[in-house]
Amino acid sequence: MNHGAVSVRPVFAVVLAALVLIAVTTVLAGRLNHAGGVATAALRAVGQLGAVALLITAVLRSWWASAGFITLMVLVAAATSARRISSLRLGWPVLIPIAVGSLPICALVVTSGAVPLTQVAVVPIAGILVGGAMTAASLAGRRALDELRDRHGEYEAALALGLAPRDAALEICRPSAGQALVPALDQTRTVGLVTLPGAFVGVLLGGGTPVQAGATQLLVLVALLAVEAIAVAVTVELVANGLLSRPGPPHMTRSPRRLVTRSAG
């Protein structure tokens, strides 16, 4: 028996319910407008993790099943990020930064031998990297489009000065979008001092040594920095080239290329 593992007993469900109630109550009291989202996210997490717990043994039995599961991760991440940034109709290009950011880096750490070439090692690492790319793309896309909306006058002024649409958009949105890297940077800077992240704890709970746990977490954190840097850079390029935009009639929500077309008319 692993004495470091969480015990799934009735009290576990009571604690989970209490935590959700605290979160929802706090959001309502602070008028943060996400009470429903907190409750829904918690319920979805219960259902999804329950399903994964039942399916994971079958998934890890073959490389085809593992590859299919990783593909599903990428698609769900893209759908989630698309909703956060724009809409499913206009946001599907966000699949590009998520895939380009996470999959090559995952392939690098696996083929190099840094991570064992086994399903039980590859699938969790892929999930962590895809999740990091999703978060970075969502934050970068939202910040970039918000900047282009809020500083539309500056964008048009840059066009008037002779900048190309892409260059004008990058001047406006790139610095703000780059802030999407701050969570990953802070987590890496403070690891071991403020937090003991999941990979470290997971290796320890799995019976690994503290040295193995530290090495695993270091690999994950540095890989996440690379993944998220790529995801942010590609997302900003998609926004600047008008490939990732928001729906709606107001001209300030449209992509740079559409803004140019409107202003030229």
C-alpha positions as protocol buffer text, in pm:
chain_id: "A"
residue {
  index: 1
  type: MET
  ca { x: 0 y: 0 z: 0 }
}
residue {
  index: 2
  type: ASN
  ca { x: 130 y: 346 z: -89 }
}
residue {
  index: 3
  type: HIS
  ca { x: 92 y: 553 z: 228 }
}
residue {
  index: 4
  type: GLY
  ca { x: 156 y: 875 z: 35 }
}
residue {
  index: 5
  type: ALA
  ca { x: -145 y: 833 z: -194 }
}
residue {
  index: 6
  type: VAL
  ca { x: -479 y: 1005 z: -141 }
}
residue {
  index: 7
  type: SER
  ca { x: -732 y: 778 z: 25 }
}
residue {
  index: 8
  type: VAL
  ca { x: -1060 y: 762 z: -169 }
}
residue {
  index: 9
  type: ARG
  ca { x: -1316 y: 735 z: 111 }
}
residue {
  index: 10
  type: PRO
  ca { x: -1648 y: 910 z: 181 }
}
residue {
  index: 11
  type: VAL
  ca { x: -1463 y: 1194 z: 352 }
}
residue {
  index: 12
  type: PHE
  ca { x: -1283 y: 1259 z: 21 }
}
residue {
  index: 13
  type: ALA
  ca { x: -1616 y: 1342 z: -148 }
}
residue {
  index: 14
  type: VAL
  ca { x: -1715 y: 1564 z: 144 }
}
residue {
  index: 15
  type: VAL
  ca { x: -1390 y: 1759 z: 124 }
}
residue {
  index: 16
  type: LEU
  ca { x: -1427 y: 1803 z: -254 }
}
residue {
  index: 17
  type: ALA
  ca { x: -1782 y: 1933 z: -213 }
}
residue {
  index: 18
  type: ALA
  ca { x: -1668 y: 2173 z: 59 }
}
residue {
  index: 19
  type: LEU
  ca { x: -1386 y: 2308 z: -159 }
}
residue {
  index: 20
  type: VAL
  ca { x: -1622 y: 2367 z: -452 }
}
residue {
  index: 21
  type: LEU
  ca { x: -1869 y: 2541 z: -220 }
}
residue {
  index: 22
  type: ILE
  ca { x: -1593 y: 2766 z: -84 }
}
residue {
  index: 23
  type: ALA
  ca { x: -1479 y: 2856 z: -436 }
}
residue {
  index: 24
  type: VAL
  ca { x: -1831 y: 2929 z: -563 }
}
residue {
  index: 25
  type: THR
  ca { x: -1923 y: 3129 z: -253 }
}
residue {
  index: 26
  type: THR
  ca { x: -1607 y: 3337 z: -280 }
}
residue {
  index: 27
  type: VAL
  ca { x: -1667 y: 3409 z: -648 }
}
residue {
  index: 28
  type: LEU
  ca { x: -2027 y: 3512 z: -575 }
}
residue {
  index: 29
  type: ALA
  ca { x: -1925 y: 3731 z: -282 }
}
residue {
  index: 30
  type: GLY
  ca { x: -1655 y: 3897 z: -489 }
}
residue {
  index: 31
  type: ARG
  ca { x: -1888 y: 3936 z: -791 }
}
residue {
  index: 32
  type: LEU
  ca { x: -1627 y: 3776 z: -1015 }
}
residue {
  index: 33
  type: ASN
  ca { x: -1885 y: 3647 z: -1267 }
}
residue {
  index: 34
  type: HIS
  ca { x: -1756 y: 3291 z: -1281 }
}
residue {
  index: 35
  type: ALA
  ca { x: -1955 y: 3108 z: -1013 }
}
residue {
  index: 36
  type: GLY
  ca { x: -2125 y: 2885 z: -1268 }
}
residue {
  index: 37
  type: GLY
  ca { x: -1794 y: 2822 z: -1441 }
}
residue {
  index: 38
  type: VAL
  ca { x: -1630 y: 2710 z: -1116 }
}
residue {
  index: 39
  type: ALA
  ca { x: -1907 y: 2464 z: -1037 }
}
residue {
  index: 40
  type: THR
  ca { x: -1921 y: 2334 z: -1395 }
}
residue {
  index: 41
  type: ALA
  ca { x: -1542 y: 2295 z: -1412 }
}
residue {
  index: 42
  type: ALA
  ca { x: -1541 y: 2095 z: -1089 }
}
residue {
  index: 43
  type: LEU
  ca { x: -1822 y: 1865 z: -1207 }
}
residue {
  index: 44
  type: ARG
  ca { x: -1653 y: 1815 z: -1543 }
}
residue {
  index: 45
  type: ALA
  ca { x: -1325 y: 1733 z: -1370 }
}
residue {
  index: 46
  type: VAL
  ca { x: -1498 y: 1464 z: -1163 }
}
residue {
  index: 47
  type: GLY
  ca { x: -1660 y: 1307 z: -1467 }
}
residue {
  index: 48
  type: GLN
  ca { x: -1357 y: 1331 z: -1694 }
}
residue {
  index: 49
  type: LEU
  ca { x: -1106 y: 1202 z: -1440 }
}
residue {
  index: 50
  type: GLY
  ca { x: -1343 y: 923 z: -1350 }
}
residue {
  index: 51
  type: ALA
  ca { x: -1364 y: 822 z: -1715 }
}
residue {
  index: 52
  type: VAL
  ca { x: -987 y: 848 z: -1760 }
}
residue {
  index: 53
  type: ALA
  ca { x: -932 y: 634 z: -1450 }
}
residue {
  index: 54
  type: LEU
  ca { x: -1147 y: 363 z: -1606 }
}
residue {
  index: 55
  type: LEU
  ca { x: -993 y: 391 z: -1953 }
}
residue {
  index: 56
  type: ILE
  ca { x: -628 y: 459 z: -1877 }
}
residue {
  index: 57
  type: THR
  ca { x: -532 y: 93 z: -1835 }
}
residue {
  index: 58
  type: ALA
  ca { x: -667 y: 12 z: -2181 }
}
residue {
  index: 59
  type: VAL
  ca { x: -508 y: 327 z: -2328 }
}
residue {
  index: 60
  type: LEU
  ca { x: -166 y: 235 z: -2194 }
}
residue {
  index: 61
  type: ARG
  ca { x: -173 y: -118 z: -2336 }
}
residue {
  index: 62
  type: SER
  ca { x: -81 y: -15 z: -2692 }
}
residue {
  index: 63
  type: TRP
  ca { x: 95 y: 266 z: -2873 }
}
residue {
  index: 64
  type: TRP
  ca { x: -201 y: 310 z: -3110 }
}
residue {
  index: 65
  type: ALA
  ca { x: -438 y: 370 z: -2820 }
}
residue {
  index: 66
  type: SER
  ca { x: -187 y: 604 z: -2655 }
}
residue {
  index: 67
  type: ALA
  ca { x: -140 y: 800 z: -2978 }
}
residue {
  index: 68
  type: GLY
  ca { x: -517 y: 829 z: -3016 }
}
residue {
  index: 69
  type: PHE
  ca { x: -549 y: 955 z: -2661 }
}
residue {
  index: 70
  type: ILE
  ca { x: -278 y: 1218 z: -2717 }
}
residue {
  index: 71
  type: THR
  ca { x: -454 y: 1328 z: -3036 }
}
residue {
  index: 72
  type: LEU
  ca { x: -775 y: 1366 z: -2836 }
}
residue {
  index: 73
  type: MET
  ca { x: -585 y: 1578 z: -2582 }
}
residue {
  index: 74
  type: VAL
  ca { x: -468 y: 1814 z: -2857 }
}
residue {
  index: 75
  type: LEU
  ca { x: -815 y: 1847 z: -3010 }
}
residue {
  index: 76
  type: VAL
  ca { x: -984 y: 1914 z: -2676 }
}
residue {
  index: 77
  type: ALA
  ca { x: -713 y: 2168 z: -2588 }
}
residue {
  index: 78
  type: ALA
  ca { x: -767 y: 2344 z: -2920 }
}
residue {
  index: 79
  type: ALA
  ca { x: -1145 y: 2353 z: -2871 }
}
residue {
  index: 80
  type: THR
  ca { x: -1105 y: 2493 z: -2519 }
}
residue {
  index: 81
  type: SER
  ca { x: -857 y: 2758 z: -2630 }
}
residue {
  index: 82
  type: ALA
  ca { x: -1071 y: 2851 z: -2931 }
}
residue {
  index: 83
  type: ARG
  ca { x: -1366 y: 2923 z: -2704 }
}
residue {
  index: 84
  type: ARG
  ca { x: -1150 y: 3131 z: -2473 }
}
residue {
  index: 85
  type: ILE
  ca { x: -996 y: 3338 z: -2751 }
}
residue {
  index: 86
  type: SER
  ca { x: -1269 y: 3376 z: -3007 }
}
residue {
  index: 87
  type: SER
  ca { x: -1519 y: 3110 z: -3106 }
}
residue {
  index: 88
  type: LEU
  ca { x: -1502 y: 2758 z: -3240 }
}
residue {
  index: 89
  type: ARG
  ca { x: -1579 y: 2894 z: -3586 }
}
residue {
  index: 90
  type: LEU
  ca { x: -1301 y: 3153 z: -3589 }
}
residue {
  index: 91
  type: GLY
  ca { x: -1069 y: 3007 z: -3329 }
}
residue {
  index: 92
  type: TRP
  ca { x: -968 y: 2668 z: -3471 }
}
residue {
  index: 93
  type: PRO
  ca { x: -635 y: 2807 z: -3604 }
}
residue {
  index: 94
  type: VAL
  ca { x: -525 y: 2793 z: -3239 }
}
residue {
  index: 95
  type: LEU
  ca { x: -477 y: 2421 z: -3302 }
}
residue {
  index: 96
  type: ILE
  ca { x: -154 y: 2521 z: -3478 }
}
residue {
  index: 97
  type: PRO
  ca { x: 33 y: 2676 z: -3181 }
}
residue {
  index: 98
  type: ILE
  ca { x: -87 y: 2402 z: -2947 }
}
residue {
  index: 99
  type: ALA
  ca { x: 31 y: 2122 z: -3177 }
}
residue {
  index: 100
  type: VAL
  ca { x: 350 y: 2296 z: -3295 }
}
residue {
  index: 101
  type: GLY
  ca { x: 441 y: 2390 z: -2941 }
}
residue {
  index: 102
  type: SER
  ca { x: 377 y: 2061 z: -2763 }
}
residue {
  index: 103
  type: LEU
  ca { x: 423 y: 1768 z: -3001 }
}
residue {
  index: 104
  type: PRO
  ca { x: 778 y: 1836 z: -3131 }
}
residue {
  index: 105
  type: ILE
  ca { x: 904 y: 1908 z: -2778 }
}
residue {
  index: 106
  type: CYS
  ca { x: 740 y: 1588 z: -2653 }
}
residue {
  index: 107
  type: ALA
  ca { x: 903 y: 1396 z: -2937 }
}
residue {
  index: 108
  type: LEU
  ca { x: 1241 y: 1550 z: -2850 }
}
residue {
  index: 109
  type: VAL
  ca { x: 1237 y: 1453 z: -2483 }
}
residue {
  index: 110
  type: VAL
  ca { x: 1118 y: 1102 z: -2567 }
}
residue {
  index: 111
  type: THR
  ca { x: 1350 y: 1022 z: -2859 }
}
residue {
  index: 112
  type: SER
  ca { x: 1648 y: 1162 z: -2669 }
}
residue {
  index: 113
  type: GLY
  ca { x: 1598 y: 903 z: -2399 }
}
residue {
  index: 114
  type: ALA
  ca { x: 1538 y: 1162 z: -2128 }
}
residue {
  index: 115
  type: VAL
  ca { x: 1193 y: 1007 z: -2081 }
}
residue {
  index: 116
  type: PRO
  ca { x: 1148 y: 628 z: -2103 }
}
residue {
  index: 117
  type: LEU
  ca { x: 987 y: 514 z: -2427 }
}
residue {
  index: 118
  type: THR
  ca { x: 688 y: 361 z: -2253 }
}
residue {
  index: 119
  type: GLN
  ca { x: 322 y: 451 z: -2270 }
}
residue {
  index: 120
  type: VAL
  ca { x: 301 y: 512 z: -1897 }
}
residue {
  index: 121
  type: ALA
  ca { x: 573 y: 779 z: -1925 }
}
residue {
  index: 122
  type: VAL
  ca { x: 490 y: 935 z: -2262 }
}
residue {
  index: 123
  type: VAL
  ca { x: 116 y: 992 z: -2214 }
}
residue {
  index: 124
  type: PRO
  ca { x: 146 y: 1195 z: -1889 }
}
residue {
  index: 125
  type: ILE
  ca { x: 434 y: 1403 z: -2027 }
}
residue {
  index: 126
  type: ALA
  ca { x: 236 y: 1473 z: -2343 }
}
residue {
  index: 127
  type: GLY
  ca { x: -64 y: 1575 z: -2135 }
}
residue {
  index: 128
  type: ILE
  ca { x: 142 y: 1821 z: -1931 }
}
residue {
  index: 129
  type: LEU
  ca { x: 296 y: 1978 z: -2241 }
}
residue {
  index: 130
  type: VAL
  ca { x: -32 y: 2001 z: -2432 }
}
residue {
  index: 131
  type: GLY
  ca { x: -193 y: 2162 z: -2129 }
}
residue {
  index: 132
  type: GLY
  ca { x: 86 y: 2417 z: -2107 }
}
residue {
  index: 133
  type: ALA
  ca { x: 55 y: 2501 z: -2475 }
}
residue {
  index: 134
  type: MET
  ca { x: -322 y: 2541 z: -2437 }
}
residue {
  index: 135
  type: THR
  ca { x: -289 y: 2783 z: -2146 }
}
residue {
  index: 136
  type: ALA
  ca { x: -20 y: 2988 z: -2317 }
}
residue {
  index: 137
  type: ALA
  ca { x: -212 y: 3009 z: -2645 }
}
residue {
  index: 138
  type: SER
  ca { x: -533 y: 3110 z: -2468 }
}
residue {
  index: 139
  type: LEU
  ca { x: -366 y: 3385 z: -2267 }
}
residue {
  index: 140
  type: ALA
  ca { x: -160 y: 3514 z: -2560 }
}
residue {
  index: 141
  type: GLY
  ca { x: -454 y: 3513 z: -2800 }
}
residue {
  index: 142
  type: ARG
  ca { x: -687 y: 3694 z: -2561 }
}
residue {
  index: 143
  type: ARG
  ca { x: -426 y: 3955 z: -2472 }
}
residue {
  index: 144
  type: ALA
  ca { x: -329 y: 4014 z: -2834 }
}
residue {
  index: 145
  type: LEU
  ca { x: -688 y: 4060 z: -2953 }
}
residue {
  index: 146
  type: ASP
  ca { x: -773 y: 4276 z: -2653 }
}
residue {
  index: 147
  type: GLU
  ca { x: -481 y: 4505 z: -2731 }
}
residue {
  index: 148
  type: LEU
  ca { x: -579 y: 4538 z: -3096 }
}
residue {
  index: 149
  type: ARG
  ca { x: -933 y: 4625 z: -2988 }
}
residue {
  index: 150
  type: ASP
  ca { x: -840 y: 4871 z: -2714 }
}
residue {
  index: 151
  type: ARG
  ca { x: -556 y: 5038 z: -2908 }
}
residue {
  index: 152
  type: HIS
  ca { x: -718 y: 5040 z: -3249 }
}
residue {
  index: 153
  type: GLY
  ca { x: -627 y: 5407 z: -3299 }
}
residue {
  index: 154
  type: GLU
  ca { x: -260 y: 5332 z: -3247 }
}
residue {
  index: 155
  type: TYR
  ca { x: -284 y: 5046 z: -3493 }
}
residue {
  index: 156
  type: GLU
  ca { x: -430 y: 5272 z: -3761 }
}
residue {
  index: 157
  type: ALA
  ca { x: -168 y: 5537 z: -3683 }
}
residue {
  index: 158
  type: ALA
  ca { x: 104 y: 5278 z: -3741 }
}
residue {
  index: 159
  type: LEU
  ca { x: -55 y: 5195 z: -4076 }
}
residue {
  index: 160
  type: ALA
  ca { x: -63 y: 5564 z: -4164 }
}
residue {
  index: 161
  type: LEU
  ca { x: 309 y: 5583 z: -4095 }
}
residue {
  index: 162
  type: GLY
  ca { x: 368 y: 5312 z: -4356 }
}
residue {
  index: 163
  type: LEU
  ca { x: 395 y: 4995 z: -4148 }
}
residue {
  index: 164
  type: ALA
  ca { x: 267 y: 4675 z: -4303 }
}
residue {
  index: 165
  type: PRO
  ca { x: -49 y: 4533 z: -4139 }
}
residue {
  index: 166
  type: ARG
  ca { x: 143 y: 4248 z: -3975 }
}
residue {
  index: 167
  type: ASP
  ca { x: 415 y: 4478 z: -3841 }
}
residue {
  index: 168
  type: ALA
  ca { x: 162 y: 4729 z: -3710 }
}
residue {
  index: 169
  type: ALA
  ca { x: -30 y: 4457 z: -3532 }
}
residue {
  index: 170
  type: LEU
  ca { x: 285 y: 4311 z: -3379 }
}
residue {
  index: 171
  type: GLU
  ca { x: 391 y: 4651 z: -3246 }
}
residue {
  index: 172
  type: ILE
  ca { x: 60 y: 4675 z: -3064 }
}
residue {
  index: 173
  type: CYS
  ca { x: -7 y: 4323 z: -2939 }
}
residue {
  index: 174
  type: ARG
  ca { x: 327 y: 4144 z: -2901 }
}
residue {
  index: 175
  type: PRO
  ca { x: 444 y: 4299 z: -2569 }
}
residue {
  index: 176
  type: SER
  ca { x: 113 y: 4228 z: -2397 }
}
residue {
  index: 177
  type: ALA
  ca { x: 82 y: 3878 z: -2541 }
}
residue {
  index: 178
  type: GLY
  ca { x: 429 y: 3799 z: -2413 }
}
residue {
  index: 179
  type: GLN
  ca { x: 292 y: 3830 z: -2060 }
}
residue {
  index: 180
  type: ALA
  ca { x: 135 y: 3487 z: -2116 }
}
residue {
  index: 181
  type: LEU
  ca { x: 476 y: 3343 z: -2028 }
}
residue {
  index: 182
  type: VAL
  ca { x: 474 y: 3492 z: -1677 }
}
residue {
  index: 183
  type: PRO
  ca { x: 300 y: 3196 z: -1501 }
}
residue {
  index: 184
  type: ALA
  ca { x: 548 y: 2946 z: -1645 }
}
residue {
  index: 185
  type: LEU
  ca { x: 841 y: 3173 z: -1560 }
}
residue {
  index: 186
  type: ASP
  ca { x: 723 y: 3222 z: -1202 }
}
residue {
  index: 187
  type: GLN
  ca { x: 662 y: 2851 z: -1155 }
}
residue {
  index: 188
  type: THR
  ca { x: 1011 y: 2767 z: -1282 }
}
residue {
  index: 189
  type: ARG
  ca { x: 1180 y: 3038 z: -1075 }
}
residue {
  index: 190
  type: THR
  ca { x: 1014 y: 2933 z: -750 }
}
residue {
  index: 191
  type: VAL
  ca { x: 1006 y: 2555 z: -788 }
}
residue {
  index: 192
  type: GLY
  ca { x: 1122 y: 2387 z: -470 }
}
residue {
  index: 193
  type: LEU
  ca { x: 1094 y: 2712 z: -275 }
}
residue {
  index: 194
  type: VAL
  ca { x: 724 y: 2794 z: -309 }
}
residue {
  index: 195
  type: THR
  ca { x: 576 y: 2484 z: -471 }
}
residue {
  index: 196
  type: LEU
  ca { x: 650 y: 2117 z: -529 }
}
residue {
  index: 197
  type: PRO
  ca { x: 472 y: 2066 z: -863 }
}
residue {
  index: 198
  type: GLY
  ca { x: 286 y: 1759 z: -979 }
}
residue {
  index: 199
  type: ALA
  ca { x: 562 y: 1572 z: -1159 }
}
residue {
  index: 200
  type: PHE
  ca { x: 788 y: 1589 z: -852 }
}
residue {
  index: 201
  type: VAL
  ca { x: 515 y: 1468 z: -618 }
}
residue {
  index: 202
  type: GLY
  ca { x: 398 y: 1206 z: -867 }
}
residue {
  index: 203
  type: VAL
  ca { x: 741 y: 1044 z: -895 }
}
residue {
  index: 204
  type: LEU
  ca { x: 775 y: 1038 z: -516 }
}
residue {
  index: 205
  type: LEU
  ca { x: 430 y: 882 z: -475 }
}
residue {
  index: 206
  type: GLY
  ca { x: 524 y: 628 z: -740 }
}
residue {
  index: 207
  type: GLY
  ca { x: 822 y: 515 z: -536 }
}
residue {
  index: 208
  type: GLY
  ca { x: 1098 y: 714 z: -708 }
}
residue {
  index: 209
  type: THR
  ca { x: 1387 y: 875 z: -526 }
}
residue {
  index: 210
  type: PRO
  ca { x: 1398 y: 1249 z: -450 }
}
residue {
  index: 211
  type: VAL
  ca { x: 1676 y: 1286 z: -710 }
}
residue {
  index: 212
  type: GLN
  ca { x: 1463 y: 1117 z: -975 }
}
residue {
  index: 213
  type: ALA
  ca { x: 1166 y: 1334 z: -877 }
}
residue {
  index: 214
  type: GLY
  ca { x: 1375 y: 1650 z: -903 }
}
residue {
  index: 215
  type: ALA
  ca { x: 1518 y: 1554 z: -1241 }
}
residue {
  index: 216
  type: THR
  ca { x: 1173 y: 1472 z: -1377 }
}
residue {
  index: 217
  type: GLN
  ca { x: 1028 y: 1801 z: -1257 }
}
residue {
  index: 218
  type: LEU
  ca { x: 1320 y: 1999 z: -1397 }
}
residue {
  index: 219
  type: LEU
  ca { x: 1276 y: 1835 z: -1736 }
}
residue {
  index: 220
  type: VAL
  ca { x: 902 y: 1911 z: -1733 }
}
residue {
  index: 221
  type: LEU
  ca { x: 947 y: 2275 z: -1632 }
}
residue {
  index: 222
  type: VAL
  ca { x: 1213 y: 2351 z: -1891 }
}
residue {
  index: 223
  type: ALA
  ca { x: 1016 y: 2167 z: -2158 }
}
residue {
  index: 224
  type: LEU
  ca { x: 711 y: 2373 z: -2064 }
}
residue {
  index: 225
  type: LEU
  ca { x: 910 y: 2694 z: -2109 }
}
residue {
  index: 226
  type: ALA
  ca { x: 1000 y: 2585 z: -2461 }
}
residue {
  index: 227
  type: VAL
  ca { x: 645 y: 2469 z: -2539 }
}
residue {
  index: 228
  type: GLU
  ca { x: 481 y: 2786 z: -2413 }
}
residue {
  index: 229
  type: ALA
  ca { x: 734 y: 3015 z: -2582 }
}
residue {
  index: 230
  type: ILE
  ca { x: 659 y: 2849 z: -2915 }
}
residue {
  index: 231
  type: ALA
  ca { x: 283 y: 2856 z: -2854 }
}
residue {
  index: 232
  type: VAL
  ca { x: 285 y: 3226 z: -2766 }
}
residue {
  index: 233
  type: ALA
  ca { x: 504 y: 3322 z: -3063 }
}
residue {
  index: 234
  type: VAL
  ca { x: 288 y: 3129 z: -3311 }
}
residue {
  index: 235
  type: THR
  ca { x: -36 y: 3261 z: -3160 }
}
residue {
  index: 236
  type: VAL
  ca { x: 82 y: 3620 z: -3192 }
}
residue {
  index: 237
  type: GLU
  ca { x: 176 y: 3559 z: -3555 }
}
residue {
  index: 238
  type: LEU
  ca { x: -169 y: 3414 z: -3625 }
}
residue {
  index: 239
  type: VAL
  ca { x: -335 y: 3721 z: -3475 }
}
residue {
  index: 240
  type: ALA
  ca { x: -105 y: 3964 z: -3654 }
}
residue {
  index: 241
  type: ASN
  ca { x: -170 y: 3796 z: -3988 }
}
residue {
  index: 242
  type: GLY
  ca { x: -546 y: 3799 z: -3938 }
}
residue {
  index: 243
  type: LEU
  ca { x: -579 y: 3420 z: -3912 }
}
residue {
  index: 244
  type: LEU
  ca { x: -708 y: 3427 z: -3555 }
}
residue {
  index: 245
  type: SER
  ca { x: -982 y: 3679 z: -3485 }
}
residue {
  index: 246
  type: ARG
  ca { x: -1310 y: 3738 z: -3307 }
}
residue {
  index: 247
  type: PRO
  ca { x: -1661 y: 3740 z: -3449 }
}
residue {
  index: 248
  type: GLY
  ca { x: -1900 y: 4031 z: -3436 }
}
residue {
  index: 249
  type: PRO
  ca { x: -1979 y: 4346 z: -3631 }
}
residue {
  index: 250
  type: PRO
  ca { x: -1776 y: 4602 z: -3429 }
}
residue {
  index: 251
  type: HIS
  ca { x: -1468 y: 4684 z: -3633 }
}
residue {
  index: 252
  type: MET
  ca { x: -1245 y: 4684 z: -3325 }
}
residue {
  index: 253
  type: THR
  ca { x: -1294 y: 4309 z: -3276 }
}
residue {
  index: 254
  type: ARG
  ca { x: -1186 y: 4216 z: -3626 }
}
residue {
  index: 255
  type: SER
  ca { x: -853 y: 4088 z: -3745 }
}
residue {
  index: 256
  type: PRO
  ca { x: -577 y: 4328 z: -3862 }
}
residue {
  index: 257
  type: ARG
  ca { x: -638 y: 4250 z: -4230 }
}
residue {
  index: 258
  type: ARG
  ca { x: -1007 y: 4325 z: -4197 }
}
residue {
  index: 259
  type: LEU
  ca { x: -927 y: 4642 z: -4008 }
}
residue {
  index: 260
  type: VAL
  ca { x: -709 y: 4752 z: -4298 }
}
residue {
  index: 261
  type: THR
  ca { x: -983 y: 4676 z: -4547 }
}
residue {
  index: 262
  type: ARG
  ca { x: -1235 y: 4881 z: -4351 }
}
residue {
  index: 263
  type: SER
  ca { x: -1006 y: 5178 z: -4296 }
}
residue {
  index: 264
  type: ALA
  ca { x: -901 y: 5177 z: -4663 }
}
residue {
  index: 265
  type: GLY
  ca { x: -1264 y: 5197 z: -4769 }
}
